[in-house]
Amino acid sequence: MKTTTTIIDPRLVSAHQKDRCEGALARGAEGRHLMNDELKLKYLKAALVTIGIFFIAGIYLMMMWVWPSGWAWTPKQPEYEQMIMGMYATLGVFLIRAAKAPLANASLIWFTIWSSIVHGGVMFVQAIVDETEWANLLGDVPALFLVAIILWYLMPKGAPAS
């Protein structure tokens, strides 16, 4: 593999940029992967907080006020709705807490990914079968798959699920 060296006038580069460039050169090709993981970890933290806040407040707002036909199921079942909102609000609190140390909370994040896939998959089948629930195919069903995709993409590869 042929490597090339580019000479940059040091007067045009800030101290911070110099440190970053020297660090990247020292790490070589593997450094680009590490920088990618560092950036993903930064976005993962933001995603965990955002998803956590949505789980705490957004699900309630969507089910009760914003778009009940796309987020609640018929017939109206207050007990079911309270249970779902309570479960997701609790998960939201723990996702926000996990944002402080995502790798130490990998199991919780992987649980959120897989439970979102399973929950969304079950609801997808139910919505296909029951035409009164078709609006959910544009509401909570894709939202759960989106949560899973975002967290899956942002989780550093090789992060243990233990």
Contact map, one row per residue, 1 for C-alpha under 8 A:
111000000000000000000000000000000000000000000000000000000000000000000000000000000000000000000000000000000000000000000000000000000000000000000000000000000000000000
111100000000000000000000000000000000000000000000000000000000000000000000000000000000000000000000000000000000000000000000000000000000000000000000000000000000000000
111110000000000000000000000000000000000000000000000000000000000000000000000000000000000000000000000000000000000000000000000000000000000000000000000000000000000000
011111000000000000000000000000000000000000000000000000000000000000000000000000000000000000000000000000000000000000000000000000000000000000000000000000000000000000
001111100000000000000000000000000000000000000000000000000000000000000000000000000000000000000000000000000000000000000000000000000000000000000000000000000000000000
000111110000000000000000000000000000000000000000000000000000000000000000000000000000000000000000000000000000000000000000000000000000000000000000000000000000000000
000011111000000000000000000000000000000000000000000000000000000000000000000000000000000000000000000000000000000000000000000000000000000000000000000000000000000000
000001111101100000000000000000000000000000000000000000000000000000000000000000000000000000000000000000000000000000000000000000000000000000000000000000000000000000
000000111111100000000000000000000000000000000000000000000000000000000000000000000000000000000000000000000000000000000000000000000000000000000000000000000000000000
000000011111110000000000000000000000000000000000000000000000000000000000000000000000000000000000000000000000000000000000000000000000000000000000000000000000000000
000000001111110000000000000000000000000000000000000000000000000000000000000000000000000000000000000000000000000000000000000000000000000000000000000000000000000000
000000011111110000000000000000000000000000000000000000000000000000000000000000000000000000000000000000000000000000000000000000000000000000000000000000000000000000
000000011111111011000000000000000000000000000000000000000000000000000000000000000000000000000000000000000000000000000000000000000000000000000000000000000000000000
000000000111111111000000000000000000000000000000000000000000000000000000000000000000000000000000000000000000000000000000000000000000000000000000000000000000000000
000000000000111111100000000000000000000000000000000000000000000000000000000000000000000000000000000000000000000000000000000000000000000000000000000000000000000000
000000000000011111110000000000000000000000000000000000000000000000000000000000000000000000000000000000000000000000000000000000000000000000000000000000000000000000
000000000000111111111000000000000000000000000000000000000000000000000000000000000000000000000000000000000000000000000000000000000000000000000000000000000000000000
000000000000111111111100000000000000000000000000000000000000000000000000000000000000000000000000000000000000000000000000000000000000000000000000000000000000000000
000000000000001111111110000000000000000000000000000000000000000000000000000000000000000000000000000000000000000000000000000000000000000000000000000000000000000000
000000000000000111111111000000000000000000000000000000000000000000000000000000000000000000000000000000000000000000000000000000000000000000000000000000000000000000
000000000000000011111111100000000000000000000000000000000000000000000000000000000000000000000000000000000000000000000000000000000000000000000000000000000000000000
000000000000000001111111110000000000000000000000000000000000000000000000000000000000000000000000000000000000000000000000000000000000000000000000000000000000000000
000000000000000000111111111000000000000000000000000000000000000000000000000000000000000000000000000000000000000000000000000000000000000000000000000000000000000000
000000000000000000011111111100110000000000000000000000000000000000000000000000000000000000000000000000000000000000000000000000000000000000000000000000000000000000
000000000000000000001111111100100000000000000000000000000000000000000000000000000000000000000000000000000000000000000000000000000000000000000000000000000000000000
000000000000000000000111111100100000000000000000000000000000000000000000000000000000000000000000000000000000000000000000000000000000000000000000000000000000000000
000000000000000000000011111111110000000000000000000000000000000000000000000000000000000000000000000000000000000000000000000000000000000000000000000000000000000000
000000000000000000000001111111110000000000000000000000000000000000000000000000000000000000000000000000000000000000000000000000000000000000000000000000000000000000
000000000000000000000000001111111000000000000000000000000000000000000000000000000000000000000000000000000000000000000000000000000000000000000000000000000000000000
000000000000000000000000001111111100000000000000000000000000000000000000000000000000000000000000000000000000000000000000000000000000000000000000000000000000000000
000000000000000000000001111111111110000000000000000000000000000000000000000000000000000000000000000000000000000000000000000000000000000000000000000000000000000000
000000000000000000000001001111111111000000000000000000000000000000000000000000000000000000000000000000000000000000000000000000000000000000000000000000000000000000
000000000000000000000000000011111111100000000000000000000000000000000000000000000000000000000000000000000000000000000000000000000000000000000000000000000000000000
000000000000000000000000000001111111110000000000000000000000000000000000000000000000000000000000000000000000000000000000000000000000000000000000000000000000000000
000000000000000000000000000000111111111000000000000000000000000000000000000000000000000000000000000000000000000000000000000000000000000000000000000000000000000000
000000000000000000000000000000011111111100000000000000000000000000000000000000000000000000000000000000000000000000000000000000000000000000000000000000000000000000
000000000000000000000000000000001111111110000000000000000000000000000000000000000000000000000000000000000000000000000000000000000000000000000000000000000001000000
000000000000000000000000000000000111111111000000000000000000000000000000000000000000000000000000000000000000000000000000000000000000000000000000000000000000000000
000000000000000000000000000000000011111111100000000000000000000000000000000000000000000000000000000000000000000000000000000000000000000000000000000000000000000000
000000000000000000000000000000000001111111110000000000000000000000000000000000000000000000000000000000000000000000000000000000000000000000000000000000000111000000
000000000000000000000000000000000000111111111000000000000000000000000000000000000000000000000000000001000000000000000000000000000000000000000000000000000111000000
000000000000000000000000000000000000011111111100000000000000000000000000000000000000000000000000000000000000000000000000000000000000000000000000000000000000000000
000000000000000000000000000000000000001111111110000000000000000000000000000000000000000000000000000000000000000000000000000000000000000000000000000000000100000000
000000000000000000000000000000000000000111111111000000000000000000000000000000000000000000000000001001000000000000000000000000000000000000000000000000100110000000
000000000000000000000000000000000000000011111111100000000000000000000000000000000000000000000000011101000000000000000000000000000000000000000000000000000000000000
000000000000000000000000000000000000000001111111110000000000000000000000000000000000000000000000001000000000000000000000000000000000000000000000000000000000000000
000000000000000000000000000000000000000000111111111000000000000000000000000000000000000000000000000000000000000000000000000000000000000000000000000001100000000000
000000000000000000000000000000000000000000011111111100000000000000000000000000000000000000000011011000000000000000000000000000000000000000000000000000100000000000
000000000000000000000000000000000000000000001111111110000000000000000000000000000000000000000011001000000000000000000000000000000000000000000000000000000000000000
000000000000000000000000000000000000000000000111111111000000000000000000000000000000000000000000000000000000000000000000000000000000000000000000000000000000000000
000000000000000000000000000000000000000000000011111111100000000000000000000000000000000000010010000000000000000000000000000000000000000000000000001000000000000000
000000000000000000000000000000000000000000000001111111110000000000000000000000000000000010111111000000000000000000000000000000000000000000000000000000000000000000
000000000000000000000000000000000000000000000000111111111100000000000000000000000000000000011001000000000000000000000000000000000000000000000000000000000000000000
000000000000000000000000000000000000000000000000011111111110000000000000000000000000000000010000000000000000000000000000000000000000000000000000000000000000000000
000000000000000000000000000000000000000000000000001111111110000000000000000000000000100110110000000000000000000000000000000000000000000000000000000000000000000000
000000000000000000000000000000000000000000000000000111111111000000000000000000000000100111111000000000000000000000000000000000000000000000000000000000000000000000
000000000000000000000000000000000000000000000000000011111111100000000000000000000000000010000000000000000000000000000000000000000000000000000000000000000000000000
000000000000000000000000000000000000000000000000000011111111110000000000000000000000000000000000000000000000000000000000000000000000000000000000000000000000000000
000000000000000000000000000000000000000000000000000001111111111000000010000000000000100100000000000000000000000000000000000000000000000000000000000000000000000000
000000000000000000000000000000000000000000000000000000011111111110000000000000000000100000000000000000000000000000000000000000000000000000000000000000000000000000
000000000000000000000000000000000000000000000000000000001111111111000000000000000000000000000000000000000000000000000000000000000000000000000000000000000000000000
000000000000000000000000000000000000000000000000000000000111111111110010000000000000000000000000000000000000000000000000000000000000000000000000000000000000000000
000000000000000000000000000000000000000000000000000000000011111111111111000000000000000000000000000000000000000000000000000000000000000000000000000000000000000000
000000000000000000000000000000000000000000000000000000000001111111110001000000000000000000000000000000000000000000000000000000000000000000000000000000000000000000
000000000000000000000000000000000000000000000000000000000001111111110000000000000000000000000000000000000000000000000000000000000000000000000000000000000000000000
000000000000000000000000000000000000000000000000000000000000111111110000000000000000000000000000000000000000000000000000000000000000000000000000000000000000000000
000000000000000000000000000000000000000000000000000000000000011111111110000000000000000000000000000000000000000000000000000000000000000000000000000000000000000000
000000000000000000000000000000000000000000000000000000000000011111111111000000000000000000000000000000000000000000000000000000000000000000000000000000000000000000
000000000000000000000000000000000000000000000000000000000000001000111111100000000000000000000000000000000000000000000000000000000000101100000000000000000000000000
000000000000000000000000000000000000000000000000000000000000001000111111000000000000000000000000000000000000000000000000000000000000101111110000000000000000000000
000000000000000000000000000000000000000000000000000000000010011000111111100000000000000000000000000000000000000000000000000000000000000100110000000000000000000000
000000000000000000000000000000000000000000000000000000000000001100011111110100001000000000000000000000000000000000000000000000000000000100000000000000000000000000
000000000000000000000000000000000000000000000000000000000000000000001011111110000000000000000000000000000000000000000000000000000000100100000000000000000000000000
000000000000000000000000000000000000000000000000000000000000000000000001111110000000000000000000000000000000000000000000000000000001100000000000000000000000000000
000000000000000000000000000000000000000000000000000000000000000000000000111110000000000000000000000000000000000000000000000000000000000000000000000000000000000000
000000000000000000000000000000000000000000000000000000000000000000000001111111000000000000000000000000000000000000000000000000000000000000000000000000000000000000
000000000000000000000000000000000000000000000000000000000000000000000000111111111000000000000000000000000000000000000000000000000000000000000000000000000000000000
000000000000000000000000000000000000000000000000000000000000000000000000000111111100000000000000000000000000000000000000000000000000000000000000000000000000000000
000000000000000000000000000000000000000000000000000000000000000000000000000011111110000000000000000000000000000000000000000000000000000000000000000000000000000000
000000000000000000000000000000000000000000000000000000000000000000000000000011111111000000000000000000000000000000000000000000000000000000000000000000000000000000
000000000000000000000000000000000000000000000000000000000000000000000001000011111111100000000000000000000000000000000000000000000000000000000000000000000000000000
000000000000000000000000000000000000000000000000000000000000000000000000000001111111110000000000000000000000000000000000000000000000000000000000000000000000000000
000000000000000000000000000000000000000000000000000000000000000000000000000000111111111000000000000000000000000000000000000000000000000000000000000000000000000000
000000000000000000000000000000000000000000000000000000000000000000000000000000011111111100000000000000000000000000000000000000000000000000000000000000000000000000
000000000000000000000000000000000000000000000000000000110011000000000000000000001111111110000000000000000000000000000000000000000000000000000000000000000000000000
000000000000000000000000000000000000000000000000000000000000000000000000000000000111111111000000000000000000000000000000000000000000000000000000000000000000000000
000000000000000000000000000000000000000000000000000000000000000000000000000000000011111111100000000000000000000000000000000000000000000000000000000000000000000000
000000000000000000000000000000000000000000000000000000110010000000000000000000000001111111110000000000000000000000000000000000000000000000000000000000000000000000
000000000000000000000000000000000000000000000000000100111000000000000000000000000000111111111000000000000000000000000000000000000000000000000000000000000000000000
000000000000000000000000000000000000000000000000000000010000000000000000000000000000011111111100000000000000000000000000000000000000000000000000000000000000000000
000000000000000000000000000000000000000000000000000100110000000000000000000000000000001111111110000000000000000000000000000000000000000000000000000000000000000000
000000000000000000000000000000000000000000000000001111110000000000000000000000000000000111111111000000000000000000000000000000000000000000000000000000000000000000
000000000000000000000000000000000000000000000000000110010000000000000000000000000000000011111111100000000000000000000000000000000000000000000000000000000000000000
000000000000000000000000000000000000000000000000000100000000000000000000000000000000000001111111110000000000000000000000000000000000000000000000000000000000000000
000000000000000000000000000000000000000000000001101100000000000000000000000000000000000000111111111000000001100000000000000000000000000000000000000000000000000000
000000000000000000000000000000000000000000000001100110000000000000000000000000000000000000011111111100000000000000000000000000000000000000000000000000000000000000
000000000000000000000000000000000000000000000000000000000000000000000000000000000000000000001111111110000000000000000000000000000000000000000000000000000000000000
000000000000000000000000000000000000000000001001000000000000000000000000000000000000000000000111111111011001000000000000000000000000000000000000000000000000000000
000000000000000000000000000000000000000000011101100000000000000000000000000000000000000000000011111111000000000000000000000000000000000000000000000000000000000000
000000000000000000000000000000000000000000001000000000000000000000000000000000000000000000000001111111000000000000000000000000000000000000000000000000000000000000
000000000000000000000000000000000000000000000000000000000000000000000000000000000000000000000000111111111000000000000000000000000000000000000000000000000000000000
000000000000000000000000000000000000000010011000000000000000000000000000000000000000000000000000011111111100100000000000000000000000000000000000000000000000000000
000000000000000000000000000000000000000000000000000000000000000000000000000000000000000000000000000011111100000000000000000000000000000000000000000000000000001100
000000000000000000000000000000000000000000000000000000000000000000000000000000000000000000000000010011111100000000000000000000000000000000000000000000000000000000
000000000000000000000000000000000000000000000000000000000000000000000000000000000000000000000000010011111111100000000000000000000000000000000000000000000000000000
000000000000000000000000000000000000000000000000000000000000000000000000000000000000000000000000000001111111110000000000000000000000000000000000000000000000001111
000000000000000000000000000000000000000000000000000000000000000000000000000000000000000000000000000000001111111000000000000000000000000000000000000000000000000111
000000000000000000000000000000000000000000000000000000000000000000000000000000000000000000000010010000001111111100000000000000000000000000000000000000000000000000
000000000000000000000000000000000000000000000000000000000000000000000000000000000000000000000010000001001111111110000000000000000000000000000000000000100000000000
000000000000000000000000000000000000000000000000000000000000000000000000000000000000000000000000000000000111111111000000000000000000000000000000000000010000000010
000000000000000000000000000000000000000000000000000000000000000000000000000000000000000000000000000000000011111111100000000000000000000000000000000000000000000000
000000000000000000000000000000000000000000000000000000000000000000000000000000000000000000000000000000000001111111110000000000000000000000000000000100000000000000
000000000000000000000000000000000000000000000000000000000000000000000000000000000000000000000000000000000000111111111000000000000000000000000000001110110000000000
000000000000000000000000000000000000000000000000000000000000000000000000000000000000000000000000000000000000011111111100000000000000000000000000000100000000000000
000000000000000000000000000000000000000000000000000000000000000000000000000000000000000000000000000000000000001111111110000000000000000000000000000000000000000000
000000000000000000000000000000000000000000000000000000000000000000000000000000000000000000000000000000000000000111111111000000000000000000000001101100000000000000
000000000000000000000000000000000000000000000000000000000000000000000000000000000000000000000000000000000000000011111111100000000000000000000001100100000000000000
000000000000000000000000000000000000000000000000000000000000000000000000000000000000000000000000000000000000000001111111110000000000000000000000000000000000000000
000000000000000000000000000000000000000000000000000000000000000000000000000000000000000000000000000000000000000000111111111000000000000000000001000000000000000000
000000000000000000000000000000000000000000000000000000000000000000000000000000000000000000000000000000000000000000011111111100000000000000011101100000000000000000
000000000000000000000000000000000000000000000000000000000000000000000000000000000000000000000000000000000000000000001111111110000000000000001000000000000000000000
000000000000000000000000000000000000000000000000000000000000000000000000000000000000000000000000000000000000000000000111111111000000000000000000000000000000000000
000000000000000000000000000000000000000000000000000000000000000000000000000000000000000000000000000000000000000000000011111111100000000000001000000000000000000000
000000000000000000000000000000000000000000000000000000000000000000000000000000000000000000000000000000000000000000000001111111110000000110001000000000000000000000
000000000000000000000000000000000000000000000000000000000000000000000000000000000000000000000000000000000000000000000000111111111000000000000000000000000000000000
000000000000000000000000000000000000000000000000000000000000000000000000000000000000000000000000000000000000000000000000011111111100100000000000000000000000000000
000000000000000000000000000000000000000000000000000000000000000000000000000000000000000000000000000000000000000000000000001111111111110110000000000000000000000000
000000000000000000000000000000000000000000000000000000000000000000000000000000000000000000000000000000000000000000000000000111111110110000000000000000000000000000
000000000000000000000000000000000000000000000000000000000000000000000000000000000000000000000000000000000000000000000000000011111110000000000000000000000000000000
000000000000000000000000000000000000000000000000000000000000000000000000000000000000000000000000000000000000000000000000000001111111110000000000000000000000000000
000000000000000000000000000000000000000000000000000000000000000000000000000000000000000000000000000000000000000000000000000000111111110000000000000000000000000000
000000000000000000000000000000000000000000000000000000000000000000000000010000000000000000000000000000000000000000000000000000100111111000000000000000000000000000
000000000000000000000000000000000000000000000000000000000000000000001100110000000000000000000000000000000000000000000000000001110111111110000000000000000000000000
000000000000000000000000000000000000000000000000000000000000000000000000000000000000000000000000000000000000000000000000000000110111111111000000000000000000000000
000000000000000000000000000000000000000000000000000000000000000000001100000000000000000000000000000000000000000000000000000000000001111111100000000000000000000000
000000000000000000000000000000000000000000000000000000000000000000001111100000000000000000000000000000000000000000000000000100100000111111111000000000000000000000
000000000000000000000000000000000000000000000000000000000000000000000100000000000000000000000000000000000000000000000000000100100000111111111100000000000000000000
000000000000000000000000000000000000000000000000000000000000000000000100000000000000000000000000000000000000000000000000000000000000011111111100000000000000000000
000000000000000000000000000000000000000000000000000000000000000000000110000000000000000000000000000000000000000000000000000000000000001111111110000000000000000000
000000000000000000000000000000000000000000000000000000000000000000000110000000000000000000000000000000000000000000000001000000000000000111111111000000000000000000
000000000000000000000000000000000000000000000000000000000000000000000000000000000000000000000000000000000000000000000001101100000000000111111111100000000000000000
000000000000000000000000000000000000000000000000000000000000000000000000000000000000000000000000000000000000000000000001000000000000000011111111110000000000000000
000000000000000000000000000000000000000000000000000000000000000000000000000000000000000000000000000000000000000000000000000000000000000000111111111000000000000000
000000000000000000000000000000000000000000000000000000000000000000000000000000000000000000000000000000000000000000011011000000000000000000011111111100000000000000
000000000000000000000000000000000000000000000000000000000000000000000000000000000000000000000000000000000000000000011001000000000000000000001111111110000000000000
000000000000000000000000000000000000000000000000000000000000000000000000000000000000000000000000000000000000000000000000000000000000000000000111111111000000000000
000000000000000000000000000000000000000000000000001000000000000000000000000000000000000000000000000000000000000010010000000000000000000000000011111111100000000000
000000000000000000000000000000000000000000000000000000000000000000000000000000000000000000000000000000000000000111011000000000000000000000000001111111110000000000
000000000000000000000000000000000000000000000000000000000000000000000000000000000000000000000000000000000000000010000000000000000000000000000000111111111000000000
000000000000000000000000000000000000000000000010000000000000000000000000000000000000000000000000000000000000000000000000000000000000000000000000011111111100000000
000000000000000000000000000000000000000000010011000000000000000000000000000000000000000000000000000000000000100010000000000000000000000000000000001111111110000000
000000000000000000000000000000000000000000000000000000000000000000000000000000000000000000000000000000000000010010000000000000000000000000000000000111111110000000
000000000000000000000000000000000000000000000000000000000000000000000000000000000000000000000000000000000000000000000000000000000000000000000000000011111111000000
000000000000000000000000000000000000000110110000000000000000000000000000000000000000000000000000000000000000000000000000000000000000000000000000000001111111000000
000000000000000000000000000000000000000110010000000000000000000000000000000000000000000000000000000000000000000000000000000000000000000000000000000000111111101000
000000000000000000000000000000000000100110000000000000000000000000000000000000000000000000000000000000000000000000000000000000000000000000000000000000001111111000
000000000000000000000000000000000000000000000000000000000000000000000000000000000000000000000000000000000000000000000000000000000000000000000000000000000011111000
000000000000000000000000000000000000000000000000000000000000000000000000000000000000000000000000000000000000000000000000000000000000000000000000000000000001111100
000000000000000000000000000000000000000000000000000000000000000000000000000000000000000000000000000000100100000000000000000000000000000000000000000000000011111110
000000000000000000000000000000000000000000000000000000000000000000000000000000000000000000000000000000100110000000000000000000000000000000000000000000000000011111
000000000000000000000000000000000000000000000000000000000000000000000000000000000000000000000000000000000110010000000000000000000000000000000000000000000000001111
000000000000000000000000000000000000000000000000000000000000000000000000000000000000000000000000000000000110000000000000000000000000000000000000000000000000000111
